[in-house]
């Protein structure tokens, strides 16, 4: 488990380092005075700026028992799978429907492909942070999309619960159709859905956490077009008396 801890820490640190570096190199979306270009963007069709994603990684589960926490080295772990479909409504805000789960060894100890199954179906609200502060650019190499999440959880085919959480989706641009994803997620739900042995309660809350690596495939139109101009109001010249009186009214 120490190796997993080091891996998660390294991925998080790399995410922050490269995102800051990539943001500092983005200058193509600035005007002649060096200011970030902002403005309204045209609305795209229903399937434009949509994507499907697939990821694999590691699940862990933290529970709060007797007012304390389980040390990281004792966290239960398992194999994680992510499947998602999403859409960016604007360059800055989007959403996705995401399935996350597969296995989590709630008895702790080892990475276990045969551990009890867990399934999360969530709706994630995405915020494109660097596009918001640095100006929209389709070819930005590294982008960070924090998100909040809420949905439905099912474990071991009989325990059901509502669940909520948050995460950070890191997106690495490979082409206008393909991106590499690094996704870090933490959720919280009532612990009763894991409590298969009432004689040994595990606490009030269960906190599933995960880290996955995957790819996203963009569908339809992949970029956004800025409104280039505003259509001016056409005023007839010269005025007739009737037109002047109507304008004055």
Secondary structure, 3 states (H helix, E strand, C coil): CHHHHHHHHHHHHHHHHHHHHHHHCCCCCECCCCCECCCCECCCCCCCCEEEEEEEEEEEEEEEECCEECCHHHCEEEEEEEEEEEEECCCCEEEEEEEEEEECCCCCCCCECCCCEEEEEEEEEEEEHHHHHHCCCCCCCEEEEEEEEEEEEEECCCEEEEEEEEEEEEEEECCCCEEEEEEEEEEEEEHHHCCCCHHHCCCCEEEEEEEEEEEEEEECCCCCCECCCCCCCCCCCCCCHHHHHHHHC
